[in-house]
Amino acid sequence: MVKKTKGSGRFGARYGAPLKRKRLNIEEKQKKLYECPLCLKHSVKRVSSGIWHCHKCDTKFAGRAYTLGE
């Protein structure tokens, strides 16, 4: 039987399960689409740490490093 892993499976047996779980949660939050505060569409993606871009209304704004505003 093959065990399915998510993004943290690339680390293999290194670093331990709790650290890989924390990393996986952060990566899932930073890669998902967020709601734009201006046009209210779910089209905001992370460009870099703290920089967010809405693909619908083409605005860039600052937010938190890994999430937009949770």
C-alpha positions as CSV (number, residue, x, y, z in Angstrom):
1,M,0.0,0.0,0.0
2,V,1.3,3.4,-0.9
3,K,0.8,6.2,1.6
4,K,-0.4,9.4,0.1
5,T,1.3,12.6,1.2
6,K,0.7,16.2,0.5
7,G,3.3,18.9,0.0
8,S,5.4,17.9,3.0
9,G,6.0,14.5,1.6
10,R,9.0,15.8,-0.3
11,F,11.0,15.9,3.0
12,G,10.7,12.1,3.4
13,A,11.8,10.8,6.8
14,R,13.6,14.1,7.8
15,Y,12.6,16.8,10.3
16,G,9.8,15.0,12.1
17,A,6.0,14.9,11.8
18,P,5.0,18.0,13.8
19,L,7.3,20.3,11.9
20,K,6.2,19.0,8.6
21,R,2.5,19.4,9.7
22,K,3.2,23.1,10.6
23,R,4.9,23.7,7.2
24,L,2.0,22.0,5.4
25,N,-0.6,24.2,7.1
26,I,1.3,27.4,6.2
27,E,1.8,26.4,2.6
28,E,-1.9,25.5,2.2
29,K,-2.9,28.9,3.6
30,Q,-0.5,30.9,1.4
31,K,-1.4,29.1,-1.8
32,K,-5.2,29.4,-1.6
33,L,-7.3,32.1,-3.2
34,Y,-8.5,34.9,-1.0
35,E,-11.3,37.5,-1.3
36,C,-10.3,40.9,-2.6
37,P,-11.2,43.7,-0.2
38,L,-12.0,46.0,-3.2
39,C,-14.0,43.9,-5.7
40,L,-15.0,41.1,-3.3
41,K,-14.0,38.3,-5.8
42,H,-12.0,35.3,-4.8
43,S,-9.1,36.1,-7.0
44,V,-6.3,37.3,-4.7
45,K,-3.0,35.3,-4.7
46,R,0.3,35.8,-2.9
47,V,3.0,37.3,-5.0
48,S,5.7,37.3,-2.3
49,S,6.0,37.7,1.5
50,G,3.3,40.2,2.4
51,I,2.5,41.3,-1.2
52,W,-0.9,40.2,-2.6
53,H,-2.3,40.6,-6.1
54,C,-6.0,40.6,-7.3
55,H,-6.2,39.2,-10.8
56,K,-9.8,40.5,-11.3
57,C,-9.3,44.2,-10.5
58,D,-5.5,44.1,-11.0
59,T,-4.5,45.7,-7.7
60,K,-1.6,45.0,-5.5
61,F,-1.7,45.5,-1.7
62,A,0.1,44.6,1.4
63,G,-1.2,42.0,3.9
64,R,0.2,39.5,6.3
65,A,3.1,37.3,5.3
66,Y,1.3,33.9,4.8
67,T,-2.4,34.9,4.9
68,L,-4.3,37.9,3.7
69,G,-5.9,38.9,7.0
70,E,-6.8,36.0,9.3
